[in-house]
Structure formats: structure tokens, C-alpha cells
Amino acid sequence: MVGRSLISISLSMWVALLAAAPEPAGADCGLLARVDPVQREICNLRSEQAHTRQAAARALGAMGAKARPAVGALIAALADESHMVSREASRALVQIGKPAVGPLLERLGRDRVHGAVSQTLVRMGKTALPALQRAATHRAARVRRRALETIGGMKLRAAVAVPTLRRALSDRDPTVRAAAAAALGEVGVRAVTAVPALRRALRDRDEGVRWRAARTLGRVGAASAAPDLARVIAERDPVGSSARDALAALGARSLKTLVQTLKNRDPKRRQAAAAVLGELGLVAAPAVSDLTRALEDPAPDVRREVARTLGRMGARARPAAAALRKLLKDRWILVRQAAALALSRIQPRTKQ
């Protein structure tokens, strides 16, 4: 009789517990969802109501690592049609922390959720960085590339991963090499140890690698790379434009290289060098005498560009006035126009 009474009491307590537990808002997920808070919120993530799904993701995030069983459901919620739900799911995964890193990396190469997965890993920062560095050596090029892109998204926080990014510049896949160069650019000045590898990357057979390497060298502020950048200064865009921007970003540190390039055998390089000197403005004032001599360049496009550059310097380019006046009789009208405009800026007429 005593045994039956205990069984009866236990059943009564179980029934009472079930009755007191909140009903999941989604489909019928079974009895476990009514007594296990994690399972209940996993069930609620399947609700037809966006606000219920959002609340479920928020609740799971508040549980931290205890919500580990919900990681798969939260990753699926990153693709939710509601931006609010997707954002809350990402936040929850960050709060869960390290247990979520591995499952997230498994989805890194899948297009449907790649962007949200990458952003979530970026928000995790140092928690995810070691695993991302391992993923940078994955057998699949797509995974390697996306791991590197995600590391780059961490910007300065990824400085400790510079050796990994530097090695990836030698990857057999050009898209991976390009991603590595771009990621180093996001790290910025802290990527200075990768400058030698980036200079070599300017000679890469793939255009995408070259232009990202050029852009990154400008962001890193690598004055030692100025001669390498000048070598590709006249390549078609975006390589050439990235090299020119990088040299302009170096400022006075690129001045010597640019002046030397004014004497290069390739007229396109000479023209490009003059254009960058123009971007430097008054910083390029020490090169006025070299630019004055360049006004006699045999290529009309170079003469025109040099005249423009001198005009940008204003009064600081007055020593070039006599040479510019000679160009007013140049056989090419565009050269004559550039010289006239430059003179108007160097020696503006005073009002009578």
C-alpha cells in the first residue's frame, strides 16, 4: 500500500509540473520542451511569430554556455527571414561562446548563411581566432578564403594572426592569396612584418592578388615598397590605381621614387608618377626643379600631366613659370591649355 501511495504521489507531482510549465509557442515539441528551458526555446525558434522566435533567441543567449544544445538551431536562425531574429540569434551564439565556434566554422563555406556566420565569428573575436587560423589551412579553398576574410573582419584584433595571413599569400589558389592580402590591409600598420611577402605579391600572376597587395601596402604605410609600387603604377586599373593611391598615401616618403620614375623609359609610368606628385600637392614642392625639366618630355601626355601638377602647387611652382610659358606654343592644344591653367594658378593676375 505504501509503494502504491508513493507512485501515486510521484505521478501527481509530474502531472502538476507539466501543468505548471509554460506551453511552447511553436509546434508540439513533446513533453521535454515543457520541462527543459533550452528545449522549450529551441521549440519556440520554430514559431510562426517572429517576435516569439526573437524572444527565444534572446532567452537562449541569456543562458550562455548552458544553451549549447541550441547552437544548431541558432545557426539555422541566422538565415531567418526576420532581420531581428537573425541578429538576436547571432548575439546568442556570441554569448554561448566557444562551444558555438566549431559548428559555426562547419557552416562557413555555405552560401546561404555565410555572411551571418562570418559576422558572428567576427563578433566573437579572440574566442574564434585560433579556430579560424586552423580553418585557413582547410583542404577546401572556399573555406580557406572565407576564414581569411573573417579574420580580416576583426581588423586590429587580428594582429596576432599576421603570420597566418602572410603564409596564405603563398597559397596555391589565387582567391585565397587575394583574401590574405585584403585581410592584411584590414589589420593595417600592425601587418608591417608581412611587407616583404606583399612586395612579392605585386608580381603575382593574378591581377586580383596584385591590386589587393598594392592597396594593402598603402594601408600598412610601407615606404620600402615604393619602388615596387612604382613598377606597377601604370598597369590597368584596379592595379594601377591602387598603386598610385598607395604611393600618394606614403606622402613625402614616396617622393624620391616618384622623381626617379619621371625618368623611366615608359611614358605611361612617367605620366602616372607626375599624376601622383600632383596628388601630393605642396608635399611635392621639393620636386619642382625635376618637374620643370619634365616639361620637356617628348610625350605630350606627360607634359600635360606635369603642367597640371605644377599648377596644383600654386606659388611654390613659380620657378617653373618660364618653362610653362614656352608650352603656351606647344603643338598639342591640351598641353597648351594645361600650361595656361597652371600659369593662372602660379601667377594669378592682380586686379587693377
Buried (B, 14 or more C-beta within 10 A) or exposed (E): EEEEEEEEEEEEEEEEEEEEBEEBBBEEBEEEBBEBBBBBBBBBBBBEEBEBBBBBBBBBBEBEEEBBEBBBBBBBBBBBEBEBBBBBBBBBBBBBBEBBBEBBBBBBBBEEBBEBBBBBBBBBEEBBBBBBBEBBEBEEBBBBBBBBBBBBBBBEBBBBBBEBBBBBBEBEBBBBBBBBBBBBBBBBEBBBEBBEBBBEBBEBEBBBBBBBBBBBBBBBBBBEBBEBBBBBBBBEEBBBBBBBBBBBBBBEBBBBBBBBBBEBEEBBBBBBBBBBBBBBBEBBBEBBEBBBBBBEBEBBBBBBBBBBBBBBBBEBBBEBBEBBEEBEEBEEEEBBBBBBBBBEBBBEEEEE
